[in-house]
């Protein structure tokens, strides 16, 4: 079989084209796929980084806000009496009575839970001996205290003193 130079050239071009197609299919295409996958991974990581930076900024803002509100939160916690050990509230009642120049007797009272109450509560009956103006000072100090209290019942008797039913809210 005698190949002419025209046939040799065609055969060489076809072989060269076949070689280029094989190189594209087996070398360039996988390399292109890896580049595309890596670029998609880079985009995904950039999005993830943007979300993390946003969360970090939000956390930093929250830290600043929390620092500003921390003192207020502590004051809010002080509004409530410890339901397990209400010693702080009872000591407050005794000190306030002493400052108001009245004597008191404190006894716990079971209160019925009201649907309207936003928090749990404890009940105390405070019986006092002393002048009525001093008892009013005691009531005013109790009302203006940092505790969340609600007066349930007040009875004043000129002979036997005064009696007060107090609801104090707990944590």
C-alpha positions as CSV (number, residue, x, y, z in Angstrom):
1,X,0.0,0.0,0.0
2,X,1.4,3.1,-1.2
3,X,0.6,6.3,0.7
4,X,0.7,9.5,-1.1
5,X,2.0,12.5,0.6
6,X,-1.5,14.0,0.7
7,X,-2.7,10.9,2.5
8,X,0.3,11.0,4.9
9,X,-0.6,14.6,5.7
10,X,-4.3,13.8,6.3
11,X,-3.3,10.8,8.4
12,X,-0.9,12.9,10.4
13,X,-3.5,15.6,10.9
14,X,-6.1,13.0,12.0
15,X,-3.7,11.4,14.4
16,X,-2.7,14.8,15.8
17,X,-6.4,15.8,16.2
18,X,-7.1,12.5,17.8
19,X,-4.1,13.0,20.2
20,X,-5.4,16.6,21.0
21,X,-8.9,15.2,21.7
22,X,-7.5,12.5,24.0
23,X,-5.4,15.1,25.8
24,X,-8.4,17.3,26.3
25,X,-10.6,14.4,27.5
26,X,-8.0,12.8,29.8
27,X,-5.8,15.7,30.9
28,X,-7.5,19.1,30.5
29,X,-11.1,18.1,31.3
30,X,-10.2,16.6,34.8
31,X,-8.0,19.6,35.5
32,X,-10.9,21.9,34.5
33,X,-13.3,20.0,36.8
34,X,-10.9,20.3,39.7
35,X,-10.5,24.0,39.1
36,X,-14.3,24.4,39.0
37,X,-14.8,22.3,42.1
38,X,-12.1,24.3,43.9
39,X,-13.6,27.6,42.9
40,X,-17.0,26.5,44.2
41,X,-15.4,25.4,47.5
42,X,-13.7,28.8,47.7
43,X,-17.0,30.6,47.1
44,X,-18.7,28.4,49.8
45,X,-15.9,29.1,52.2
46,X,-16.2,32.8,51.5
47,X,-19.9,32.7,52.3
48,X,-19.2,30.7,55.4
49,X,-16.6,33.3,56.5
50,X,-19.1,36.1,55.8
51,X,-21.7,34.4,58.0
52,X,-19.1,33.8,60.8
53,X,-18.0,37.4,60.6
54,X,-21.6,38.6,60.9
55,X,-22.1,36.3,63.9
56,X,-18.9,37.6,65.5
57,X,-20.1,41.2,64.9
58,X,-23.5,40.3,66.5
59,X,-21.8,38.7,69.4
60,X,-19.6,41.8,70.0
61,X,-22.7,44.0,69.8
62,X,-24.4,41.7,72.3
63,X,-21.4,41.9,74.7
64,X,-21.6,45.7,74.6
65,X,-25.4,45.7,75.1
66,X,-25.1,43.1,78.0
67,X,-22.4,45.2,79.7
68,X,-24.8,48.2,79.5
69,X,-27.7,46.2,80.8
70,X,-25.8,44.1,83.4
71,X,-26.4,46.7,86.2
72,X,-30.1,46.8,85.3
73,X,-30.3,43.0,85.3
74,X,-28.8,42.8,88.7
75,X,-31.4,45.3,90.0
76,X,-34.2,43.3,88.4
77,X,-32.9,40.1,90.2
78,X,-32.9,42.1,93.5
79,X,-36.6,42.8,93.0
80,X,-37.5,39.2,93.7
81,X,-37.3,37.4,97.0
82,X,-35.7,34.0,97.3
83,X,-38.6,31.6,97.8
84,X,-36.5,29.0,99.6
85,X,-34.9,31.4,102.0
86,X,-36.7,34.7,102.3
87,X,-34.4,35.8,105.1
88,X,-33.3,39.0,103.2
89,X,-36.9,40.2,102.9
90,X,-37.7,39.4,106.5
91,X,-34.6,41.2,107.7
92,X,-35.7,44.1,105.5
93,X,-39.1,44.2,107.2
94,X,-37.5,44.1,110.6
95,X,-35.0,46.9,109.8
96,X,-37.7,49.0,108.3
97,X,-39.9,48.5,111.3
98,X,-37.1,49.5,113.6
99,X,-36.4,52.6,111.5
100,X,-40.1,53.5,111.6
101,X,-40.2,53.0,115.4
102,X,-42.8,50.2,115.4
103,X,-42.5,46.6,116.6
104,X,-43.7,43.9,114.2
105,X,-44.5,40.2,114.3
106,X,-44.1,38.4,111.0
107,X,-45.8,35.1,110.1
108,X,-46.0,33.3,106.8
109,X,-49.4,33.0,105.1
110,X,-50.4,30.7,102.3
111,X,-51.8,32.7,99.5
112,X,-54.0,31.4,96.7
113,X,-52.4,31.5,93.3
114,X,-54.1,34.1,91.1
115,X,-54.2,33.7,87.3
116,X,-53.3,37.4,87.0
117,X,-50.0,37.0,89.0
118,X,-47.1,37.2,86.6
119,X,-44.7,35.5,89.1
120,X,-44.9,33.1,92.0
121,X,-45.2,34.7,95.4
122,X,-45.0,34.3,99.1
123,X,-47.4,35.7,101.7
124,X,-46.6,37.3,105.0
125,X,-48.9,38.7,107.7
126,X,-47.2,41.6,109.6
127,X,-48.8,42.6,112.9
128,X,-47.5,45.8,114.3
129,X,-47.6,47.8,117.5
130,X,-46.9,51.5,117.4
131,X,-48.3,54.8,116.5
132,X,-50.3,55.1,113.3
133,X,-48.0,57.8,111.7
134,X,-45.0,55.5,112.3
135,X,-47.0,52.6,110.7
136,X,-47.6,54.8,107.7
137,X,-43.9,55.5,107.5
138,X,-43.3,51.7,107.5
139,X,-45.9,51.3,104.7
140,X,-44.3,54.0,102.7
141,X,-40.8,52.5,103.0
142,X,-42.1,49.1,102.2
143,X,-44.0,50.4,99.1
144,X,-40.8,52.3,97.9
145,X,-38.5,49.4,98.6
146,X,-36.7,47.5,95.8
147,X,-38.8,44.4,96.5
148,X,-41.9,43.6,94.3
149,X,-44.6,43.7,96.9
150,X,-48.4,43.9,96.8
151,X,-50.5,44.8,99.8
152,X,-53.4,42.3,100.1
153,X,-55.2,43.4,103.2
154,X,-54.8,46.2,105.7
155,X,-56.6,46.5,109.0
156,X,-56.0,49.2,111.5
157,X,-57.2,49.0,115.1
158,X,-56.4,51.8,117.4
159,X,-56.3,49.5,120.4
160,X,-54.6,46.4,119.0
161,X,-52.3,47.9,116.4
162,X,-52.3,47.3,112.7
163,X,-52.2,44.2,110.6
164,X,-51.0,43.9,107.0
165,X,-51.1,41.0,104.5
166,X,-48.2,41.3,102.0
167,X,-47.6,39.4,98.8
168,X,-44.0,39.4,97.8
169,X,-43.0,38.0,94.4
170,X,-40.3,35.4,94.1
171,X,-37.9,34.3,91.4
